[in-house]
């Protein structure tokens, strides 16, 4: 769809430059509200391993899920994020 067609559908009589600026602003706002370039990574957890390698190109981790977490139905559930310092002391010293 061209800008002229969009202006006709909106019934707008504003200049093309102003309409293009509004379209660009809308696209930027849509981009900030929606997540793009999302990939899913599955990492097997192992017993007595606390730290795992996360690739350097990851920008943001949206959710961490674990199978059979707080259930016995082989479902994946989100692991809650810790907001406060843990009550127990870190034995690894990190």
C-alpha distances in whole Angstrom, upper triangle without the diagonal:
4,7,8,6,7,10,11,11,13,15,15,17,18,17,14,16,17,13,13,16,15,12,14,17,15,15,18,20,18,19,23,23,22,24,23,25,27,30,33,37,40,43,46,49,52,55,57,54,52,50,47,45,42,40,39,35,35,33,34,36,34,37,40,41,44,46,48,48,50,50,51,49,47,44,42,42,41,44,44,44,47,46,50,53,54,58,59,60,58,61,59,59,56
4,5,5,6,9,10,11,12,14,14,15,15,14,11,13,14,11,10,14,14,11,13,17,16,15,18,20,19,20,24,24,24,26,25,27,29,32,35,39,42,45,49,51,55,58,59,56,54,52,49,47,43,41,40,36,36,35,35,37,36,39,42,43,47,48,51,51,52,52,54,52,50,47,45,45,43,46,46,45,48,48,51,54,56,59,61,62,60,62,60,61,57
4,5,5,6,9,10,10,12,11,12,11,10,7,10,11,8,7,11,11,9,11,14,14,14,17,18,18,20,23,23,24,26,25,27,30,33,36,40,43,46,50,52,55,58,59,56,54,52,49,47,43,41,40,37,36,34,35,37,36,39,42,44,47,49,52,51,52,53,55,53,51,48,46,45,44,46,46,45,48,47,50,53,55,58,60,61,59,62,60,60,56
4,5,5,6,9,10,10,10,10,11,10,8,11,12,9,10,14,13,12,15,17,17,17,20,22,21,23,26,27,27,30,29,31,34,37,40,43,47,50,53,55,59,62,63,60,58,55,53,51,47,45,44,40,40,38,39,41,39,42,46,47,51,52,55,54,56,56,58,55,54,51,49,48,47,49,49,48,51,50,54,56,59,62,64,65,63,66,64,64,60
4,5,5,6,9,10,10,12,13,13,11,14,15,11,12,16,15,13,16,18,17,17,21,22,21,23,26,26,26,29,28,30,33,36,39,42,45,48,52,54,58,61,62,59,57,55,52,50,47,45,44,40,40,38,38,40,38,41,44,46,49,50,53,52,54,54,56,53,52,49,47,47,45,48,48,47,50,50,53,56,58,61,63,64,62,65,63,64,60
4,5,5,6,8,9,11,12,12,10,13,13,9,10,13,12,10,13,15,14,14,18,18,18,20,23,23,23,26,25,28,30,34,36,40,43,46,50,52,55,58,59,56,55,52,50,48,44,43,42,38,37,35,35,37,35,38,42,43,46,48,50,50,51,51,53,51,50,46,44,44,42,45,45,44,47,46,50,53,55,58,60,61,59,62,61,61,57
4,5,5,6,5,7,8,9,8,11,11,8,10,13,11,11,14,16,15,16,19,20,20,22,24,25,25,28,28,31,33,37,39,43,46,49,53,54,58,61,62,59,57,55,52,51,47,45,44,41,40,38,38,40,38,41,44,46,49,51,53,52,53,54,56,54,53,49,47,47,45,47,47,46,49,48,51,54,56,60,62,63,61,64,63,63,59
4,5,5,6,8,10,12,11,15,14,11,14,16,15,14,18,19,18,19,23,23,22,25,28,27,28,31,31,33,36,39,42,45,48,51,55,57,60,63,64,62,60,57,55,53,50,48,47,43,43,41,40,42,40,43,47,48,51,53,55,54,55,55,57,55,54,51,49,48,47,50,49,49,52,51,54,57,59,62,64,66,64,67,66,66,62
4,5,8,11,13,14,14,17,16,12,15,17,15,14,18,19,17,18,22,21,21,23,26,25,26,29,29,32,33,37,39,43,46,49,52,54,58,61,62,59,57,55,53,51,48,46,46,42,41,39,39,40,38,40,44,45,48,50,52,51,52,52,54,52,51,47,46,45,44,47,46,46,49,48,52,55,57,60,62,63,62,65,64,64,60
4,5,9,10,13,13,15,14,11,13,15,13,12,16,17,15,17,20,19,19,22,24,24,25,28,28,31,33,37,39,43,46,49,52,54,57,60,61,58,56,54,52,51,47,46,45,41,40,38,37,39,37,39,43,44,48,49,51,50,51,51,54,51,51,47,45,45,43,46,45,45,47,46,50,53,55,58,60,62,60,64,62,62,59
4,7,9,12,13,16,14,12,15,17,15,15,19,19,18,20,23,23,23,26,28,27,28,32,32,35,37,40,43,46,49,53,56,57,61,64,65,62,60,58,56,54,51,49,48,45,44,41,41,43,40,43,47,48,52,53,55,54,55,55,57,55,54,51,49,48,47,49,49,48,51,50,53,56,58,61,64,65,64,67,66,66,62
4,6,9,10,13,11,9,12,14,12,13,16,17,16,19,21,21,22,24,26,26,27,31,31,34,36,40,43,46,49,52,55,57,61,63,64,61,59,57,55,53,50,48,47,43,42,40,40,42,40,43,46,48,51,53,55,54,55,55,58,56,55,51,49,48,47,49,48,47,50,49,52,55,57,60,63,64,63,66,64,64,61
4,7,9,12,10,9,13,15,14,15,18,19,19,21,23,23,24,27,28,29,30,34,34,37,39,42,45,49,52,55,58,60,64,66,67,64,62,59,57,56,52,50,49,46,45,42,42,44,43,46,49,51,55,56,59,57,58,59,61,59,58,55,53,52,50,52,51,50,53,51,54,57,60,63,65,66,65,68,67,66,63
4,7,8,7,7,10,11,11,13,15,16,16,19,21,21,22,25,26,27,29,32,32,35,37,41,44,47,50,53,57,58,62,64,65,62,60,57,55,53,50,48,46,43,42,40,40,42,41,44,47,49,53,55,57,56,57,58,60,58,57,54,52,50,48,50,49,48,51,49,52,55,58,61,63,64,63,66,64,64,60
4,5,5,6,9,10,11,13,15,16,17,19,20,21,23,25,26,27,29,32,31,34,37,40,44,47,50,53,57,58,62,64,65,62,60,57,55,53,49,47,45,42,42,39,40,42,41,44,48,50,54,56,58,57,58,59,62,60,58,55,52,51,49,51,50,49,51,50,53,56,58,61,64,64,63,66,64,63,60
4,5,5,6,9,10,10,12,14,15,16,18,20,21,23,25,26,27,30,29,31,34,38,41,44,48,50,54,56,59,62,63,60,57,55,52,50,47,44,43,39,39,37,37,40,39,42,46,48,51,53,56,55,56,57,60,57,56,53,50,49,47,49,49,47,50,49,52,54,57,60,62,63,61,64,62,62,58
4,5,5,6,9,10,11,12,14,15,17,19,20,21,23,25,26,28,28,30,33,37,40,43,46,49,53,54,58,61,61,58,56,53,51,48,45,43,41,37,37,35,36,38,37,41,44,47,50,53,55,54,56,57,59,57,56,52,50,49,46,48,47,46,48,47,50,52,55,58,60,61,59,62,60,59,56
4,5,5,6,9,10,11,12,14,15,17,18,20,21,23,25,27,27,30,33,36,39,42,46,48,52,54,57,60,60,57,55,52,50,48,44,42,40,37,37,34,35,37,36,40,43,45,49,51,54,52,54,55,57,56,54,51,48,47,45,47,45,44,46,45,48,50,53,56,58,59,58,61,59,58,54
4,5,5,6,9,10,11,12,14,15,17,18,20,21,23,26,25,28,31,34,37,41,44,47,50,52,56,58,59,56,53,51,49,47,43,41,40,36,36,33,34,36,35,38,42,44,47,49,52,51,52,53,55,53,52,48,46,45,43,45,44,43,45,44,47,50,52,56,58,58,57,60,58,58,54
4,5,5,6,9,10,11,12,14,15,17,19,20,21,24,23,26,28,32,35,38,42,44,48,50,53,56,57,53,51,49,46,44,41,39,37,33,33,31,31,34,33,36,40,42,46,48,51,49,51,52,54,52,51,47,45,44,42,44,43,42,44,43,46,49,51,54,56,57,55,58,56,56,52
4,5,5,6,9,10,11,12,14,15,17,19,20,23,22,25,28,31,35,38,41,44,47,49,52,55,55,52,50,47,45,43,39,37,35,32,32,29,30,33,31,35,39,41,45,47,50,48,50,51,53,52,50,47,44,43,40,42,41,40,42,40,44,46,49,52,54,54,53,56,54,53,50
4,5,5,6,9,10,11,12,14,15,17,18,21,21,25,27,31,34,37,40,43,46,48,51,54,54,51,49,46,44,43,39,37,36,32,32,29,29,32,30,33,37,39,43,45,48,46,47,49,51,49,48,45,42,41,38,40,39,38,40,39,42,45,47,51,53,53,52,55,54,53,49
4,5,5,6,9,10,11,12,14,15,17,19,19,22,25,28,31,34,38,41,44,46,49,52,53,50,47,45,43,41,37,35,34,31,30,27,28,30,29,32,35,37,41,43,46,45,46,47,49,47,46,42,40,39,37,39,38,37,40,39,42,45,47,50,52,53,51,54,53,52,49
4,5,5,6,9,10,11,13,14,16,18,17,20,23,26,30,33,36,39,42,44,47,50,51,47,45,42,40,38,35,33,31,28,27,25,25,28,27,30,34,36,40,42,45,43,45,46,49,47,45,42,39,38,36,38,37,36,38,37,40,43,45,48,50,51,49,52,50,50,46
4,5,5,6,9,10,11,13,15,17,17,20,23,26,30,32,36,38,42,43,47,49,50,46,44,41,40,38,34,33,31,28,27,24,24,27,26,29,33,35,39,41,44,42,44,45,48,46,44,41,38,37,34,36,35,34,36,34,38,40,43,46,48,49,47,50,49,48,44
4,5,5,6,9,10,11,12,15,16,19,21,25,28,31,34,37,40,42,45,48,49,46,43,41,39,37,34,32,31,28,27,24,24,26,24,27,31,33,37,39,42,40,41,42,45,43,42,38,36,35,32,34,34,32,35,34,37,40,42,45,47,48,47,50,48,48,44
4,5,5,6,9,10,11,13,13,16,18,22,25,28,32,34,38,39,43,46,46,43,41,39,37,35,31,29,28,25,24,21,22,24,22,26,29,31,35,37,40,39,40,41,44,42,40,37,34,33,31,33,33,31,34,33,37,39,41,45,47,47,46,48,47,47,43
4,5,5,6,9,10,12,12,15,18,21,25,27,31,33,37,38,42,44,45,42,39,37,35,33,29,28,26,23,22,19,19,22,21,24,28,30,34,37,39,38,39,41,43,42,40,37,34,33,30,32,31,29,32,31,34,36,39,42,44,44,43,46,44,44,40
4,5,5,6,9,12,13,16,18,22,24,27,31,33,36,38,41,44,44,41,39,36,35,33,29,28,27,24,22,20,19,21,20,23,27,29,33,35,38,36,37,39,41,40,39,35,32,31,28,30,29,28,30,29,32,35,37,40,42,43,42,45,43,43,39
4,6,5,6,9,10,14,16,19,22,25,28,31,34,36,39,42,43,40,38,35,33,32,28,27,26,23,22,19,18,20,18,21,25,27,31,33,36,34,36,36,39,37,36,32,30,29,26,28,28,27,30,29,32,35,37,40,42,43,42,45,43,43,40
4,6,5,7,8,11,13,17,20,23,26,29,32,34,37,40,40,37,35,33,31,29,25,24,23,20,18,16,15,18,16,20,23,26,29,32,34,33,35,36,38,37,35,32,29,28,25,27,27,26,28,28,31,34,36,39,41,41,40,42,41,41,37
4,6,7,9,12,14,17,20,23,26,28,32,33,36,39,39,36,33,31,29,28,24,23,22,19,17,14,14,16,15,18,22,25,28,31,34,32,33,35,38,36,35,31,28,27,24,25,25,23,26,25,28,31,33,36,38,39,37,40,38,38,35
4,7,10,13,14,17,19,22,25,28,31,32,36,38,38,36,33,31,30,29,25,25,24,21,19,16,15,16,14,17,21,23,27,29,31,30,31,32,35,34,32,29,26,24,22,24,23,22,25,24,27,30,32,35,37,38,37,40,39,39,35
4,6,10,10,14,16,19,22,25,28,30,33,36,37,34,32,30,28,27,23,23,22,19,17,15,13,15,12,15,19,21,25,27,29,28,30,31,33,32,30,26,24,23,20,23,22,22,25,24,28,31,32,36,37,38,37,39,38,38,35
4,7,7,11,13,16,19,22,25,26,30,33,34,31,29,27,24,23,19,19,19,16,13,12,10,11,10,13,16,18,22,24,27,26,28,29,31,30,28,25,22,21,18,20,21,20,23,23,27,29,30,34,35,36,34,37,35,36,32
4,6,9,12,15,19,22,25,27,30,33,34,31,30,27,25,23,19,18,18,14,13,12,11,13,12,15,18,20,23,26,29,28,30,31,33,31,29,26,23,23,21,23,23,22,26,26,29,31,33,36,37,38,36,38,36,37,33
4,6,10,13,16,19,23,25,28,31,32,29,28,25,22,20,17,15,15,12,11,10,11,12,12,15,17,19,22,25,28,27,30,31,33,31,28,26,22,23,21,23,24,23,26,27,30,32,33,36,37,37,35,37,35,36,32
4,7,10,13,16,20,22,25,28,30,26,25,23,20,18,15,14,15,12,10,10,10,10,9,11,14,16,19,21,24,24,26,27,29,27,25,22,19,19,17,19,20,20,23,24,28,29,30,33,34,35,32,34,32,33,30
4,7,10,13,16,19,22,26,27,24,23,21,18,16,13,12,14,11,9,11,11,10,10,11,13,14,17,19,22,22,25,26,27,26,23,20,17,18,17,18,20,20,23,25,28,29,30,33,33,34,31,33,31,32,29
4,7,10,13,16,19,22,24,21,21,19,16,15,12,12,15,13,11,13,12,10,10,10,10,11,14,15,19,19,22,22,24,22,19,17,14,15,14,16,18,18,22,24,27,28,28,31,31,32,29,31,29,31,28
4,6,10,13,16,19,21,18,18,16,12,12,10,10,13,12,10,13,12,10,11,11,10,11,12,14,18,18,22,22,23,22,19,17,14,15,14,15,18,18,21,24,26,27,26,30,29,30,27,28,26,28,25
4,7,9,13,16,18,16,16,15,12,12,11,12,16,16,14,16,15,12,13,12,10,10,10,11,15,16,19,20,20,19,16,15,12,14,14,14,18,18,21,24,27,27,26,29,28,29,26,27,25,27,25
4,6,9,13,15,12,13,12,8,9,10,12,15,16,14,17,16,13,15,13,10,10,10,12,15,15,19,20,20,20,17,16,13,15,14,14,18,18,20,23,25,25,24,27,26,26,23,24,22,24,22
4,7,10,13,11,12,12,10,11,13,15,19,20,18,21,20,17,18,15,12,11,10,10,13,14,18,18,18,19,15,15,13,15,15,15,18,19,21,25,26,26,24,27,25,26,23,23,21,24,23
4,7,9,7,9,10,8,11,13,16,19,21,19,21,20,17,18,16,12,11,9,10,13,13,16,17,18,19,15,16,14,15,15,14,17,18,19,23,24,23,21,23,22,22,20,20,18,21,20
4,6,6,9,10,10,13,15,18,22,23,22,24,23,20,22,19,16,15,12,13,15,15,18,19,19,20,17,18,17,18,18,16,19,20,21,25,25,24,22,24,22,22,19,18,17,20,20
4,6,8,11,12,15,18,21,24,26,25,27,26,23,24,21,17,17,14,14,15,15,18,19,19,21,18,19,18,19,19,17,20,21,21,25,25,23,21,22,20,20,17,16,16,19,19
4,6,10,11,15,18,21,24,26,25,27,26,23,25,22,18,18,16,17,17,17,19,21,21,24,21,22,21,21,20,18,20,20,20,23,23,21,18,20,17,17,14,13,12,16,16
4,6,8,11,14,17,20,23,21,23,22,20,22,20,16,17,15,17,18,17,20,22,22,24,22,22,20,20,19,17,19,19,19,22,22,20,18,20,18,17,14,13,11,15,14
4,7,10,13,16,19,21,19,21,20,17,20,18,14,15,14,17,18,16,19,22,23,25,22,22,19,19,18,15,16,16,15,19,19,17,15,17,15,14,11,11,9,12,11
4,7,9,13,15,18,16,18,17,15,18,17,14,16,15,18,20,18,21,24,25,26,24,23,20,20,18,16,17,16,16,19,19,17,16,19,17,16,13,13,11,13,11
4,6,10,12,15,14,16,16,14,16,15,13,14,14,17,20,18,22,24,25,26,23,22,19,19,17,16,18,17,17,20,21,20,19,22,21,20,17,17,14,17,14
4,6,9,12,11,14,14,13,16,16,14,16,17,19,22,21,25,27,28,28,25,24,21,21,19,18,20,18,20,22,23,22,22,25,24,23,19,20,17,18,16
4,6,9,7,10,11,10,13,14,12,15,16,19,22,21,25,26,28,28,25,24,20,20,18,17,19,17,19,21,22,22,22,26,25,24,21,22,19,20,17
4,6,6,9,11,11,15,16,15,18,19,22,25,24,28,29,31,31,27,26,22,23,21,20,22,20,22,23,25,25,25,29,28,28,24,25,22,23,20
4,5,8,11,12,15,17,17,20,22,25,28,27,30,32,34,34,31,29,25,25,23,22,23,21,22,23,25,25,26,30,29,28,25,26,23,24,20
4,6,9,11,14,16,17,20,22,25,29,28,31,32,34,34,31,29,25,25,23,23,24,22,24,24,27,27,28,32,32,31,28,30,27,27,23
4,6,7,11,13,14,17,19,22,26,24,27,29,31,31,28,25,22,22,19,19,20,18,20,21,24,24,25,29,29,29,26,28,25,26,22
4,7,10,13,14,18,21,24,27,25,28,30,32,32,29,27,23,22,19,19,20,17,19,20,22,23,25,29,29,29,26,29,26,26,23
4,6,9,11,15,18,21,24,22,25,27,29,29,27,24,20,19,16,16,16,14,16,17,20,21,22,26,27,27,25,27,25,26,22
4,6,8,11,14,18,21,19,21,23,26,25,23,20,17,15,12,12,13,11,14,15,18,20,20,24,25,25,23,25,24,24,21
4,7,10,14,17,20,18,20,22,24,24,22,18,15,13,10,11,12,11,14,15,19,20,21,25,26,27,25,27,26,27,24
4,6,10,13,16,14,16,18,20,20,18,15,11,10,7,8,9,9,13,15,18,20,20,23,24,25,23,26,25,26,23
4,7,10,13,11,14,16,18,18,16,13,10,8,6,6,8,9,12,15,18,19,18,21,22,23,21,23,22,24,21
4,7,9,8,11,12,14,14,12,10,6,5,4,6,9,11,14,17,20,21,20,23,23,24,23,24,24,26,24
4,6,6,9,10,12,12,10,8,5,6,6,7,11,13,15,19,21,22,20,22,22,24,22,23,23,25,23
4,6,9,8,9,9,6,5,4,6,9,10,13,16,19,22,24,25,23,25,24,26,25,26,25,28,27
4,6,5,5,7,5,6,6,7,10,11,14,17,19,23,24,25,23,24,24,26,25,26,26,29,28
4,5,8,9,9,8,7,6,8,7,10,14,15,19,21,21,19,21,21,23,22,23,24,26,25
4,7,9,10,9,9,8,10,9,11,15,16,19,21,22,19,20,21,24,23,25,26,28,27
4,6,7,7,9,8,11,12,14,18,20,23,24,25,23,24,24,27,27,28,29,31,30
4,6,8,10,11,14,15,18,21,23,26,28,29,26,27,27,29,29,29,30,33,32
4,5,9,11,14,16,19,22,24,28,30,31,28,30,29,32,31,32,33,35,34
4,7,9,13,15,18,21,24,27,29,30,28,29,29,31,30,31,31,34,32
4,6,10,12,15,19,21,25,27,28,26,28,28,31,29,31,30,33,31
4,7,9,13,15,19,22,24,25,24,26,26,28,27,28,28,30,29
4,6,9,12,15,18,21,22,21,23,24,26,25,27,27,29,27
4,6,9,12,15,18,20,19,21,22,24,23,25,25,27,25
4,6,9,12,15,16,15,18,18,20,19,22,21,23,21
4,6,9,12,14,13,16,17,19,19,22,22,23,21
4,6,9,11,11,14,16,18,17,20,20,21,18
4,6,7,8,11,13,15,14,18,18,18,16
4,7,9,12,14,16,16,20,20,20,17
4,6,9,12,13,14,18,18,18,16
4,6,9,9,10,14,15,14,13
4,6,7,8,12,13,13,13
4,7,9,12,15,14,15
4,7,9,12,12,13
4,6,9,9,10
4,5,6,7
4,5,8
4,6
4
